């Protein structure tokens, strides 16, 4: 199996993908600055992976924007491919603090690619986002849809995608997958690893689960007048374990096939409204979840749902877990870990 560098591997999606990659036999070097994650997540990943797999994970604490930290990560082992998760990811926060998003998401990715060029590594799976589609002209959304972000987070993802395309065009030999995933939610079914955002969550599912466990008083539902069936926003929610499997499949296709630039949606192809998610979570936790309808949030759109058919054809991948499984596993995590991985000043 391969020696991989995982940037942001202690984060929500990164930690679950690390587990899937360890179970597939890969060896991992993880670079993370723990700005919105915890080293405890990776300790639990090693625990879940078992005594034989655990030693195949090395952890380096460092900043993606630091050439010295990147040099240390690439010196830890002969890296064959990179899976790039590290970055900031909240739409509302990006509207409030756009310069930070441009710095971390774009400057960090540029520094990573420069380090890859220096060591001769030409294979990368990039975790992009469906937010770069903006307000889609139609749903479901195919990869051929217009890229038209409506918030700084989406613009930063689109810019990194363009940078990857430019690098591919600059010299032969690059193997690049740009994975435009939709709304990752849920947790590992063991309840040992899950989503633990620092501070007040910016995304629906972690906020919802924290309300359900009594950590927050009520959920704010942003907008009840969207042009949808119940007036609340509709999203394509994908179980984080399905998403992790998608990253593994993309990596293995890249490494088995000739150099290419591969752009794929990872989603379920099904849309659920905020109120539908709330109802499903109430069934999972067995009690009502209080919520308040409030005005729309800047940078949001009415509905985003994936057309995942290209990923199914190219990766032989499709989602296996439905909304009930998402809520069941998410509640297993949150109820067993009401404070996440531990207090971090939030």
FIGU-543221 format. One line per 4 residues: number of its first residue (from 1); their letters; for each residue x, y, z of C-alpha. Coordinates in steps of 0.1 Angstrom, whole numbers, plus 2048, in hexadecimal, padded with zeros to 3 digits. Each point is the difference from the previous one (the first is absolute). Layout:
# residues N
NUM) a) X Y Z | ... $
END
This chain:
# residues 346
1) xxxx) 800 800 800 | 80A 825 7FD | 810 81A 817 | 7E8 81E 801 $
5) xxxx) 801 823 80E | 7DE 80A 80F | 7FD 826 806 | 7E6 808 81A $
9) xxxx) 7FD 7DB 80A | 7F5 807 823 | 7E1 812 7F4 | 7DD 7F2 7FC $
13) xxxx) 803 7F3 7DC | 825 7FA 803 | 7FE 7EA 81F | 7E6 7E9 7F1 $
17) xxxx) 813 7FE 7DF | 820 7F8 814 | 7EE 7E3 80F | 7F4 7F3 7DE $
21) xxxx) 823 804 7F1 | 810 7ED 81D | 7E7 7E4 7FD | 809 7FF 7DA $
25) xxxx) 824 7FA 80A | 80F 823 7F8 | 81B 811 815 | 7F8 824 80B $
29) xxxx) 812 81F 809 | 7E7 819 80E | 807 826 801 | 7E8 814 815 $
33) xxxx) 802 820 814 | 7E2 7F7 817 | 7F0 822 7FA | 7DE 7EF 7FD $
37) xxxx) 808 7DC 809 | 80F 7EB 81C | 81D 7E7 801 | 7E8 7EA 814 $
41) xxxx) 7EE 7F9 7E0 | 81F 7EF 7F1 | 806 7ED 820 | 7DE 7F1 7FD $
45) xxxx) 805 7FA 7DB | 81F 7EB 809 | 7EB 7EE 81B | 7E4 7F8 7E7 $
49) xxxx) 819 7F5 7E5 | 80F 7E6 818 | 823 7F9 80D | 80F 7F6 7DE $
53) xxxx) 7F2 81E 7ED | 806 81B 81B | 826 802 7FC | 7FB 809 7DB $
57) xxxx) 7F5 823 809 | 819 81C 808 | 7F4 821 80D | 812 822 7FA $
61) xxxx) 7F2 81F 80F | 805 81D 7E8 | 7F1 81B 7EA | 7F9 7F9 7DB $
65) xxxx) 80C 823 7F8 | 823 7F9 80F | 81A 7F3 7E8 | 814 7F3 81D $
69) xxxx) 7E2 7EC 80D | 7F9 7F3 7DE | 825 7F6 7FB | 7FE 7ED 821 $
73) xxxx) 7E1 7ED 7F5 | 80F 7F6 7DF | 820 7F6 811 | 7EE 7E9 817 $
77) xxxx) 7FB 7E6 7E5 | 802 7FD 7DA | 7DE 80E 7F8 | 7EF 7F0 7E1 $
81) xxxx) 7DF 814 801 | 7EF 81C 814 | 7DC 802 80C | 7FA 825 807 $
85) xxxx) 7E5 808 81A | 810 81D 813 | 7ED 820 7FE | 7E4 815 80E $
89) xxxx) 7DD 7F6 7F7 | 7E3 815 80E | 7EC 816 7E8 | 7F4 819 819 $
93) xxxx) 823 804 80F | 80F 805 7DE | 7E8 81D 7FA | 80A 810 821 $
97) xxxx) 825 7FA 7FC | 809 7FB 7DB | 825 809 802 | 806 7E3 818 $
101) xxxx) 7EF 7E8 7E8 | 814 80C 7E3 | 820 7FD 814 | 7FA 7DD 80F $
105) xxxx) 7EE 7F0 7E3 | 813 80E 7E3 | 822 808 80E | 801 7DF 812 $
109) xxxx) 7F8 7ED 7E0 | 81A 813 7EC | 81B 7F8 81A | 7F6 7DB 7FF $
113) xxxx) 802 7FE 7DA | 822 812 801 | 80D 7E6 819 | 7F2 7E4 7EB $
117) xxxx) 812 80D 7E1 | 821 803 814 | 7FF 7DB 80B | 7F2 7F2 7DF $
121) xxxx) 7DE 7F5 80D | 7E5 805 7E5 | 7E1 7EF 80E | 7E6 813 815 $
125) xxxx) 7DC 7FB 80A | 7F1 822 809 | 7E1 804 815 | 7ED 81A 7EE $
129) xxxx) 7DB 80A 806 | 7DF 803 7EF | 7FE 824 80D | 814 80A 7E1 $
133) xxxx) 7E0 7FA 7EB | 7EF 81E 813 | 7DB 803 7F8 | 7FC 7E4 7E7 $
137) xxxx) 7EC 805 7E0 | 7F1 7DD 805 | 802 7E2 817 | 80D 7E6 802 $
141) xxxx) 822 810 7F8 | 818 7F0 7E8 | 826 807 7FE | 7F9 813 7E0 $
145) xxxx) 7EB 81A 813 | 80D 824 800 | 819 808 81C | 7F2 81F 80F $
149) xxxx) 806 803 826 | 7EC 818 815 | 816 802 81F | 825 802 808 $
153) xxxx) 803 7DC 80A | 7F3 7F5 7DF | 817 818 7ED | 81E 7F3 813 $
157) xxxx) 7F7 7DC 7F6 | 7FB 80A 7DC | 822 812 800 | 812 7E1 80D $
161) xxxx) 7EF 7EB 7E6 | 80C 818 7E5 | 823 7FF 80F | 800 7DA 7FD $
165) xxxx) 7F4 802 7DC | 81C 819 7F8 | 81A 7E9 811 | 7F4 7E2 7EB $
169) xxxx) 803 815 7E1 | 823 80C 809 | 811 7DE 7FD | 7F7 7DB 7F9 $
173) xxxx) 7FD 7E6 81B | 7E7 80F 818 | 7E4 7EA 80E | 7E6 817 810 $
177) xxxx) 7DD 7F9 80D | 7EA 81E 80A | 7E3 7F2 815 | 7E3 817 803 $
181) xxxx) 7EE 7F2 81D | 7DF 80C 80D | 7F6 800 825 | 814 7E8 815 $
185) xxxx) 7EF 7F5 820 | 7FD 7E3 818 | 81C 7ED 812 | 812 7DF 802 $
189) xxxx) 7E6 7E6 80C | 815 7F8 81E | 7FA 823 80E | 825 804 807 $
193) xxxx) 807 81A 7E5 | 7EA 81B 7F3 | 7FC 825 7F9 | 80D 817 81C $
197) xxxx) 803 824 7F3 | 811 81A 816 | 7E9 81B 80D | 7DC 804 7F4 $
201) xxxx) 7FA 7E9 7E2 | 7FA 811 7DF | 7EF 7E2 7EF | 7DE 7F1 806 $
205) xxxx) 808 7DD 80C | 819 806 81C | 7EB 81C 80D | 7E1 7EA 7FF $
209) xxxx) 811 7E4 813 | 80E 818 81A | 7DD 80D 806 | 7F3 7DC 803 $
213) xxxx) 81A 7F8 81A | 7F8 81F 814 | 820 813 7F8 | 7ED 81C 7ED $
217) xxxx) 7DE 80E 808 | 7F0 7FF 7DD | 808 7FD 7DB | 7FD 81D 7E9 $
221) xxxx) 7F1 7F7 7DE | 80C 81B 7E8 | 7E3 808 7E9 | 7DC 7F2 7FF $
225) xxxx) 7F7 811 7DF | 817 7EE 7E7 | 7EE 7F3 7E1 | 800 7DC 80D $
229) xxxx) 7E4 7E9 80C | 801 80B 825 | 812 822 7FB | 821 7F4 80F $
233) xxxx) 820 7FA 7ED | 805 7DF 7EF | 822 7EF 800 | 80F 7DF 7F5 $
237) xxxx) 80D 7F0 820 | 81B 7E6 7FD | 80B 7E9 81C | 824 807 809 $
241) xxxx) 809 7DB 7FC | 7F3 800 7DC | 814 81F 7FA | 81F 7F0 80E $
245) xxxx) 7FB 7E2 7EA | 7FD 818 7E2 | 822 80F 808 | 810 7DD 802 $
249) xxxx) 7F0 7F6 7DF | 80C 820 7EF | 823 7FC 80D | 802 7DC 7F4 $
253) xxxx) 7F2 808 7DD | 81A 81C 7FD | 81C 7EA 809 | 7F5 7E4 7E9 $
257) xxxx) 7F9 815 7E1 | 814 817 7E9 | 805 824 80B | 7E0 814 7FF $
261) xxxx) 7EB 81C 80F | 7E1 7F0 80E | 7E3 815 80D | 7E3 7EF 812 $
265) xxxx) 7E2 807 815 | 7FD 7EB 820 | 7DC 801 80C | 7E2 7EA 805 $
269) xxxx) 7EA 80F 7E4 | 7E4 805 81A | 7F6 821 80F | 7F3 805 823 $
273) xxxx) 7F3 820 810 | 80D 80E 821 | 7DE 7F6 811 | 802 7DD 7F2 $
277) xxxx) 823 7FC 80F | 7F3 80D 821 | 7E3 7E7 800 | 818 7E3 7F8 $
281) xxxx) 818 80B 81C | 7E2 801 818 | 7F8 7DC 7F7 | 825 7F6 806 $
285) xxxx) 803 811 822 | 7DD 7F9 80C | 7F7 824 80A | 7F5 821 7F1 $
289) xxxx) 81C 818 7F4 | 7F6 825 806 | 806 817 7E2 | 7F8 824 7F6 $
293) xxxx) 7F9 80C 7DD | 816 81E 7F8 | 808 815 7E1 | 816 7F2 7E4 $
297) xxxx) 825 800 805 | 817 813 7E8 | 810 7E9 7E6 | 7E6 7E4 802 $
301) xxxx) 7EC 7F2 7E3 | 7DE 7EE 7FE | 80A 7DE 7F5 | 81F 7EC 7F7 $
305) xxxx) 7FD 7DB 7F6 | 81B 7EC 7EE | 7FF 7EC 7E0 | 819 7E5 80C $
309) xxxx) 7FD 7EA 7E1 | 823 808 7F3 | 810 7F6 821 | 7ED 7DF 7FE $
313) xxxx) 80D 7FA 7DD | 824 80A 806 | 805 7F4 824 | 7E7 7E4 802 $
317) xxxx) 7F4 814 81F | 7DE 80A 80D | 7F2 809 822 | 7F5 7E3 815 $
321) xxxx) 7F1 811 81F | 7E0 814 802 | 7F4 81D 816 | 7F4 7E8 81B $
325) xxxx) 823 7F1 802 | 810 823 800 | 7EB 80B 81E | 804 7DF 813 $
329) xxxx) 826 801 7FC | 802 825 807 | 7EC 7FC 820 | 815 7E2 80B $
333) xxxx) 81E 817 7FD | 7F1 81F 811 | 7EE 7ED 81C | 820 7ED 809 $
337) xxxx) 815 820 7FD | 7EB 81E 80B | 81E 816 801 | 810 7F1 7E1 $
341) xxxx) 824 7F7 804 | 803 817 81F | 7FE 825 809 | 812 817 7E8 $
345) xx) 7F4 822 80E | 7DE 800 7EF $
END
